[in-house]
Amino acid sequence: MLSRLPWTPKPETERKRKKLRITKDKRRLLVEAAALILAEGTPTKFALEADCRHGLRQHLCLEGWGWHEAETAAKEIVDAALNRIGAYRPSWKEGQPEYTQDGVVVFERTRCIRCGWKLPDGHHKYCSSICAKNHQAAISRLHEREAMNARVRAWYAAWSAKQPEQPCEQCGQKFRPSRPGRRFCSKVCANRHNSAMTRRPC
């Protein structure tokens, strides 16, 4: 009697994987959306680079892409967006805290940047450790909100790029919905529709 051998899956390299790619039209839409997100980064245009890549990569992975393929595609889109907005990546020397451009005058602070109190001797930015911790915590919360917003916007940009165009219920112009359930091409059309519905007699 022949014994049954347990089934073992084939290695990943032997499987026939579906070739995934981004169409030219979808790539153009993603680059435009990423450029709008990256242009809002502060203090540099690279502040939201990682978060934008994170949102795009996450959506591609949910579509069935492998992590490395999704990371490569997201990086290419973000690099194209940075090139579009003219972002210049500084050198290692320019990125150091003590670097200053030629002709820039370095001034010495006399007031705390958190509360405005006079700085004690030996203090250069904050009057106390309390002001230092509160100021750094406020900056950290601001950066976290900006990073989360960039990731969400990049995710929905990837979602919107694969949606078919649909007519606006107010003006009839075709548009791609940026969020699920969007019925109007702009806020203007949405406001006009809502105002017309409120004036409608019962």
N, C-alpha and C positions, 0 to 999 in steps of 0.2 A: 504494500500500500504506500502510495506516494504521500509524503508529508507536505503540507502547504507551507511555502516560504512566506514570511511576513513581507508586506509591501513597504518599500522604502521610497520616499520621494526622490526625484532626480535633483542633483545639485542646481543651484541658481544659474550657473553658467550654461547648463544644458537645456534649461527651459526656454521655450520660445516666447520671449517677451514681446508684447505689443510695442511697436515703435511710437513713442510719444513725441510730439513736436508742437510748437506754437506757430500758428499761422501768421502770415505777414500782417494782416489786418489786426489780429489780436495783439501782436507784439507792439504795433504802433500805438494802440490804445493804452497798453500797459506802460510804455515808455512815457507817454504824455501824462498819465496819472501819477507815475512815480516822480516825474519832474516837478509837478505841482506840490507834492508832499515834501520833497527834498528842498525846494526853494524856501520853505518856511522854517528850515532848521536854523537854530541859533546856538552858539555864536558863529558857527560856520555852517556851510552847506552840507558838511559830512556828519552833522550831529544825529540825523535820523537815517543814516545809510543802513546800519545794521537792522534797525527796526523795520524799514521798508523791505529789505531782503527777507526778514523773518516772516512778514505777512504774505509775501508772494510765494515763498517756499512752502509755507503751511498749506496754502490753498492748492498748490500743485501736488503736494503729497496726498491730500485728501482726494484728488482726482485720480490717484493711482500711480503717480510718478515715484521712482525711487528717490531716496534722500539726496544722493550725490547728483543725480540728473536734475532734480528740482533746485538744488543749491547752485548748480552751474547756470541754469536758465535764469534764476532770479538775479544772480550776480551780473550776467550779461545785460539784463534789462536795467538794473540800477546803474551800471557803468555808463550805459547809453544815455540814461536820464541825467546823470552828473555831467556828462559831456555836453548835453543839450543846454543846460543852464550855465555852462561855462565855469564849473567849479574847478579850482586849482588846488591840487593836493600838495601841501607844503612838504619841504624836505625835513629830515630828522632834526637838523639844527634849528629850523624855524619853529619846530614844535616844542622846543624846550622852554621851561618857564622863564629862564633868564634872558631869552632872546628878545631883542628889540630891533625894529627897523632903523635904518640910518636916518638921523634927523629927528627921532622921537625923543622928547624930553621926559624923563622919569621924574615924577613929583612925589614928594613924601606926604603921606596922609597925616592929618592932625585930628580927624574926627572918626569915630567908629562908623563903619559902613552899615551897621545894623540899627543902632539907636541914635547916632549922631553926637554921642557924648565925647568929650575930649579924651584923647588917647593917653593913658599913663605911660611913663617911661618904659621903654623896652617892648611896647606893643606897636604893631605896624598896621593892623587892619581892624581888630576888635578890641573893645575895652575890657572884656572879660571872657571867660570860657562859656558863660551862659549865652552871650550874644553870638559867639562863634558857632556853638551847637545849634542854636535856633536858626541862624542864617543858613548854615549848611543843610539843615533838615528841610527848610523851605525850598531851597534850590533843588534838593533831591526829589521832593514831591512834585515840583514843577516839571523836572525832567522825566519823571515816571509817567505823568499825565501826557506829556508830549510824545513819549515813546509808545505808550498804549494807543494813543490816537493814530499815530503813524502806522502801527501794525494793523489796526482795524481798517483804516482807509485803504491800505495796500491789499488786504484780503478781499474787501468788497470791490476794489478795482479789478482784481483777477476774476471775481464772480461776474461782474458786469460785462467784462470783455467777451464772455462766452454766451451772453444772452442775446436772443434775436431782437431786432428792432420792432417796436410796437407803436401804434399811433397814440398821440396824446388825446385824452378824453375832452379837453377843452378846445385846443386849436387844431388838432388833427395831424400835427407835425410828428414825424417818426423820430424816436429816440431810444437809447438803450437804458433800461432802468438801472439806477445805481444801488438800489436796495430792493429786497423782495416786497412786492405789493405796491410799488410806485405806479401811479396812474397818469401823472402829468409830467411834462417835459421840463418844467421849471416851477419855482415858487410863485412866479407871477400868474401862471395858468392855474395853479392850485388855489391861490387867493381869489382869483376871479370866479372860479367854480364855486368856492365856498360862499362868497358874497352873493352870487346869484341864487344859491340854494336858500340862503337866509332871507332874501327878499321875496322868495316864492310864496304866494298865498296858500294857506292851509285848505 
